[in-house]
């Protein structure tokens, strides 16, 4: 059903009348001015009805509030994996390396969020803010604290 868009009602609810059995991805996007994207993977049995919550992170660009930089990008295709870590940037100084997967922000699990939601959760703060981030690196958990920098744009 890729490419088939369904609009929500005012409460954010929608119905897909004929979803196929098997694993499907429910994604919410086009919300960038107010919310992050959202993603939920579900497995449907034939003729099964399922209610799905797709968590997103609220944000807004207001006068005096800017997005900060964590000194790395997040691969938004799958899990929130750190990529393109800038040497000497906040992520590198906190001890993170390319390939680390973010699992907590400020001590709270982000397993329910899309990779885009995790990024908004981290960078929608003023530069200079300290953010505690937990990652998995192979089989180990590594914790560090980012001091967000001024965004380069």
C-alpha positions as protocol buffer text, in pm:
chain_id: "A"
residue {
  index: 1
  type: UNK
  ca { x: 0 y: 0 z: 0 }
}
residue {
  index: 2
  type: UNK
  ca { x: 301 y: 225 z: -21 }
}
residue {
  index: 3
  type: UNK
  ca { x: 212 y: 566 z: -147 }
}
residue {
  index: 4
  type: UNK
  ca { x: -153 y: 536 z: -50 }
}
residue {
  index: 5
  type: UNK
  ca { x: -218 y: 826 z: 181 }
}
residue {
  index: 6
  type: UNK
  ca { x: -504 y: 848 z: 425 }
}
residue {
  index: 7
  type: UNK
  ca { x: -595 y: 1172 z: 596 }
}
residue {
  index: 8
  type: UNK
  ca { x: -690 y: 1175 z: 962 }
}
residue {
  index: 9
  type: UNK
  ca { x: -992 y: 1333 z: 1122 }
}
residue {
  index: 10
  type: UNK
  ca { x: -959 y: 1621 z: 1371 }
}
residue {
  index: 11
  type: UNK
  ca { x: -868 y: 1374 z: 1648 }
}
residue {
  index: 12
  type: UNK
  ca { x: -596 y: 1208 z: 1439 }
}
residue {
  index: 13
  type: UNK
  ca { x: -794 y: 889 z: 1371 }
}
residue {
  index: 14
  type: UNK
  ca { x: -824 y: 716 z: 1035 }
}
residue {
  index: 15
  type: UNK
  ca { x: -935 y: 383 z: 892 }
}
residue {
  index: 16
  type: UNK
  ca { x: -770 y: 180 z: 620 }
}
residue {
  index: 17
  type: UNK
  ca { x: -1059 y: -26 z: 488 }
}
residue {
  index: 18
  type: UNK
  ca { x: -860 y: -305 z: 321 }
}
residue {
  index: 19
  type: UNK
  ca { x: -513 y: -343 z: 468 }
}
residue {
  index: 20
  type: UNK
  ca { x: -330 y: -660 z: 362 }
}
residue {
  index: 21
  type: UNK
  ca { x: -241 y: -935 z: 609 }
}
residue {
  index: 22
  type: UNK
  ca { x: 123 y: -944 z: 716 }
}
residue {
  index: 23
  type: UNK
  ca { x: 365 y: -684 z: 842 }
}
residue {
  index: 24
  type: UNK
  ca { x: 277 y: -325 z: 755 }
}
residue {
  index: 25
  type: UNK
  ca { x: 425 y: 10 z: 844 }
}
residue {
  index: 26
  type: UNK
  ca { x: 197 y: 292 z: 951 }
}
residue {
  index: 27
  type: UNK
  ca { x: 374 y: 624 z: 914 }
}
residue {
  index: 28
  type: UNK
  ca { x: 260 y: 976 z: 983 }
}
residue {
  index: 29
  type: UNK
  ca { x: 434 y: 1253 z: 800 }
}
residue {
  index: 30
  type: UNK
  ca { x: 359 y: 1592 z: 654 }
}
residue {
  index: 31
  type: UNK
  ca { x: 340 y: 1728 z: 1007 }
}
residue {
  index: 32
  type: UNK
  ca { x: 680 y: 1899 z: 1005 }
}
residue {
  index: 33
  type: UNK
  ca { x: 558 y: 2244 z: 1106 }
}
residue {
  index: 34
  type: UNK
  ca { x: 411 y: 2114 z: 1434 }
}
residue {
  index: 35
  type: UNK
  ca { x: 524 y: 1754 z: 1495 }
}
residue {
  index: 36
  type: UNK
  ca { x: 792 y: 1504 z: 1406 }
}
residue {
  index: 37
  type: UNK
  ca { x: 708 y: 1216 z: 1179 }
}
residue {
  index: 38
  type: UNK
  ca { x: 586 y: 893 z: 1337 }
}
residue {
  index: 39
  type: UNK
  ca { x: 626 y: 526 z: 1253 }
}
residue {
  index: 40
  type: UNK
  ca { x: 472 y: 206 z: 1387 }
}
residue {
  index: 41
  type: UNK
  ca { x: 524 y: -148 z: 1252 }
}
residue {
  index: 42
  type: UNK
  ca { x: 235 y: -391 z: 1304 }
}
residue {
  index: 43
  type: UNK
  ca { x: 156 y: -743 z: 1190 }
}
residue {
  index: 44
  type: UNK
  ca { x: -201 y: -807 z: 1080 }
}
residue {
  index: 45
  type: UNK
  ca { x: -377 y: -1140 z: 1054 }
}
residue {
  index: 46
  type: UNK
  ca { x: -639 y: -1189 z: 782 }
}
residue {
  index: 47
  type: UNK
  ca { x: -958 y: -992 z: 866 }
}
residue {
  index: 48
  type: UNK
  ca { x: -798 y: -856 z: 1185 }
}
residue {
  index: 49
  type: UNK
  ca { x: -878 y: -505 z: 1305 }
}
residue {
  index: 50
  type: UNK
  ca { x: -611 y: -330 z: 1508 }
}
residue {
  index: 51
  type: UNK
  ca { x: -593 y: 8 z: 1676 }
}
residue {
  index: 52
  type: UNK
  ca { x: -247 y: 163 z: 1644 }
}
residue {
  index: 53
  type: UNK
  ca { x: -100 y: 462 z: 1824 }
}
residue {
  index: 54
  type: UNK
  ca { x: 174 y: 637 z: 1630 }
}
residue {
  index: 55
  type: UNK
  ca { x: 366 y: 862 z: 1871 }
}
residue {
  index: 56
  type: UNK
  ca { x: 506 y: 1191 z: 1745 }
}
residue {
  index: 57
  type: UNK
  ca { x: 699 y: 1472 z: 1915 }
}
residue {
  index: 58
  type: UNK
  ca { x: 548 y: 1822 z: 1923 }
}
residue {
  index: 59
  type: UNK
  ca { x: 770 y: 2114 z: 1831 }
}
residue {
  index: 60
  type: UNK
  ca { x: 742 y: 2462 z: 1690 }
}
residue {
  index: 61
  type: UNK
  ca { x: 968 y: 2734 z: 1564 }
}
residue {
  index: 62
  type: UNK
  ca { x: 899 y: 3047 z: 1766 }
}
residue {
  index: 63
  type: UNK
  ca { x: 1079 y: 3376 z: 1793 }
}
residue {
  index: 64
  type: UNK
  ca { x: 1381 y: 3327 z: 2016 }
}
residue {
  index: 65
  type: UNK
  ca { x: 1370 y: 2944 z: 2004 }
}
residue {
  index: 66
  type: UNK
  ca { x: 1596 y: 2772 z: 1755 }
}
residue {
  index: 67
  type: UNK
  ca { x: 1699 y: 2419 z: 1684 }
}
residue {
  index: 68
  type: UNK
  ca { x: 2036 y: 2321 z: 1822 }
}
residue {
  index: 69
  type: UNK
  ca { x: 2297 y: 2084 z: 1679 }
}
residue {
  index: 70
  type: UNK
  ca { x: 2405 y: 1755 z: 1830 }
}
residue {
  index: 71
  type: UNK
  ca { x: 2707 y: 1737 z: 1599 }
}
residue {
  index: 72
  type: UNK
  ca { x: 2578 y: 1428 z: 1419 }
}
residue {
  index: 73
  type: UNK
  ca { x: 2296 y: 1321 z: 1194 }
}
residue {
  index: 74
  type: UNK
  ca { x: 2045 y: 1047 z: 1264 }
}
residue {
  index: 75
  type: UNK
  ca { x: 1973 y: 790 z: 996 }
}
residue {
  index: 76
  type: UNK
  ca { x: 1599 y: 844 z: 966 }
}
residue {
  index: 77
  type: UNK
  ca { x: 1530 y: 535 z: 755 }
}
residue {
  index: 78
  type: UNK
  ca { x: 1513 y: 287 z: 1041 }
}
residue {
  index: 79
  type: UNK
  ca { x: 1628 y: 307 z: 1401 }
}
residue {
  index: 80
  type: UNK
  ca { x: 1779 y: 631 z: 1538 }
}
residue {
  index: 81
  type: UNK
  ca { x: 2138 y: 542 z: 1439 }
}
residue {
  index: 82
  type: UNK
  ca { x: 2407 y: 812 z: 1461 }
}
residue {
  index: 83
  type: UNK
  ca { x: 2577 y: 888 z: 1131 }
}
residue {
  index: 84
  type: UNK
  ca { x: 2817 y: 1158 z: 1008 }
}
residue {
  index: 85
  type: UNK
  ca { x: 2951 y: 1247 z: 1351 }
}
residue {
  index: 86
  type: UNK
  ca { x: 3141 y: 1576 z: 1330 }
}
residue {
  index: 87
  type: UNK
  ca { x: 3492 y: 1559 z: 1478 }
}
residue {
  index: 88
  type: UNK
  ca { x: 3500 y: 1784 z: 1785 }
}
residue {
  index: 89
  type: UNK
  ca { x: 3121 y: 1824 z: 1780 }
}
residue {
  index: 90
  type: UNK
  ca { x: 2886 y: 1756 z: 2073 }
}
residue {
  index: 91
  type: UNK
  ca { x: 2827 y: 1386 z: 1990 }
}
residue {
  index: 92
  type: UNK
  ca { x: 3200 y: 1316 z: 1945 }
}
residue {
  index: 93
  type: UNK
  ca { x: 3290 y: 1504 z: 2265 }
}
residue {
  index: 94
  type: UNK
  ca { x: 3029 y: 1296 z: 2453 }
}
residue {
  index: 95
  type: UNK
  ca { x: 3202 y: 977 z: 2336 }
}
residue {
  index: 96
  type: UNK
  ca { x: 2952 y: 863 z: 2074 }
}
residue {
  index: 97
  type: UNK
  ca { x: 3062 y: 695 z: 1752 }
}
residue {
  index: 98
  type: UNK
  ca { x: 2904 y: 635 z: 1413 }
}
residue {
  index: 99
  type: UNK
  ca { x: 2660 y: 344 z: 1429 }
}
residue {
  index: 100
  type: UNK
  ca { x: 2551 y: 400 z: 1791 }
}
residue {
  index: 101
  type: UNK
  ca { x: 2173 y: 356 z: 1824 }
}
residue {
  index: 102
  type: UNK
  ca { x: 1995 y: 601 z: 2055 }
}
residue {
  index: 103
  type: UNK
  ca { x: 1776 y: 420 z: 2311 }
}
residue {
  index: 104
  type: UNK
  ca { x: 1718 y: 683 z: 2582 }
}
residue {
  index: 105
  type: UNK
  ca { x: 1702 y: 1062 z: 2605 }
}
residue {
  index: 106
  type: UNK
  ca { x: 1725 y: 1216 z: 2951 }
}
residue {
  index: 107
  type: UNK
  ca { x: 1677 y: 869 z: 3100 }
}
residue {
  index: 108
  type: UNK
  ca { x: 1352 y: 794 z: 2912 }
}
residue {
  index: 109
  type: UNK
  ca { x: 1322 y: 518 z: 2650 }
}
residue {
  index: 110
  type: UNK
  ca { x: 1267 y: 637 z: 2294 }
}
residue {
  index: 111
  type: UNK
  ca { x: 1176 y: 292 z: 2161 }
}
residue {
  index: 112
  type: UNK
  ca { x: 825 y: 411 z: 2071 }
}
residue {
  index: 113
  type: UNK
  ca { x: 948 y: 705 z: 1859 }
}
residue {
  index: 114
  type: UNK
  ca { x: 1055 y: 721 z: 1497 }
}
residue {
  index: 115
  type: UNK
  ca { x: 1414 y: 821 z: 1426 }
}
residue {
  index: 116
  type: UNK
  ca { x: 1285 y: 1165 z: 1322 }
}
residue {
  index: 117
  type: UNK
  ca { x: 1098 y: 1195 z: 1651 }
}
residue {
  index: 118
  type: UNK
  ca { x: 1416 y: 1116 z: 1844 }
}
residue {
  index: 119
  type: UNK
  ca { x: 1604 y: 1386 z: 1656 }
}
residue {
  index: 120
  type: UNK
  ca { x: 1337 y: 1649 z: 1727 }
}
residue {
  index: 121
  type: UNK
  ca { x: 1329 y: 1542 z: 2092 }
}
residue {
  index: 122
  type: UNK
  ca { x: 1702 y: 1609 z: 2121 }
}
residue {
  index: 123
  type: UNK
  ca { x: 1759 y: 1921 z: 1909 }
}
residue {
  index: 124
  type: UNK
  ca { x: 1446 y: 2120 z: 1985 }
}
residue {
  index: 125
  type: UNK
  ca { x: 1624 y: 2293 z: 2271 }
}
residue {
  index: 126
  type: UNK
  ca { x: 1843 y: 2599 z: 2300 }
}
residue {
  index: 127
  type: UNK
  ca { x: 2214 y: 2569 z: 2221 }
}
residue {
  index: 128
  type: UNK
  ca { x: 2411 y: 2504 z: 2540 }
}
residue {
  index: 129
  type: UNK
  ca { x: 2148 y: 2265 z: 2680 }
}
residue {
  index: 130
  type: UNK
  ca { x: 2287 y: 1942 z: 2825 }
}
residue {
  index: 131
  type: UNK
  ca { x: 2106 y: 1625 z: 2710 }
}
residue {
  index: 132
  type: UNK
  ca { x: 2171 y: 1280 z: 2856 }
}
residue {
  index: 133
  type: UNK
  ca { x: 2171 y: 1021 z: 2580 }
}
residue {
  index: 134
  type: UNK
  ca { x: 2196 y: 643 z: 2608 }
}
residue {
  index: 135
  type: UNK
  ca { x: 2297 y: 435 z: 2308 }
}
residue {
  index: 136
  type: UNK
  ca { x: 2359 y: 73 z: 2224 }
}
residue {
  index: 137
  type: UNK
  ca { x: 2692 y: -9 z: 2069 }
}
residue {
  index: 138
  type: UNK
  ca { x: 2695 y: -373 z: 1975 }
}
residue {
  index: 139
  type: UNK
  ca { x: 2580 y: -556 z: 2289 }
}
residue {
  index: 140
  type: UNK
  ca { x: 2681 y: -274 z: 2526 }
}
residue {
  index: 141
  type: UNK
  ca { x: 2490 y: 28 z: 2653 }
}
residue {
  index: 142
  type: UNK
  ca { x: 2689 y: 352 z: 2654 }
}
residue {
  index: 143
  type: UNK
  ca { x: 2570 y: 672 z: 2822 }
}
residue {
  index: 144
  type: UNK
  ca { x: 2693 y: 1023 z: 2755 }
}
residue {
  index: 145
  type: UNK
  ca { x: 2592 y: 1385 z: 2788 }
}
residue {
  index: 146
  type: UNK
  ca { x: 2567 y: 1612 z: 2486 }
}
residue {
  index: 147
  type: UNK
  ca { x: 2604 y: 1987 z: 2520 }
}
residue {
  index: 148
  type: UNK
  ca { x: 2407 y: 2110 z: 2221 }
}
residue {
  index: 149
  type: UNK
  ca { x: 2575 y: 2355 z: 1987 }
}
residue {
  index: 150
  type: UNK
  ca { x: 2442 y: 2635 z: 1769 }
}
residue {
  index: 151
  type: UNK
  ca { x: 2285 y: 2486 z: 1455 }
}
residue {
  index: 152
  type: UNK
  ca { x: 2490 y: 2560 z: 1143 }
}
residue {
  index: 153
  type: UNK
  ca { x: 2202 y: 2718 z: 950 }
}
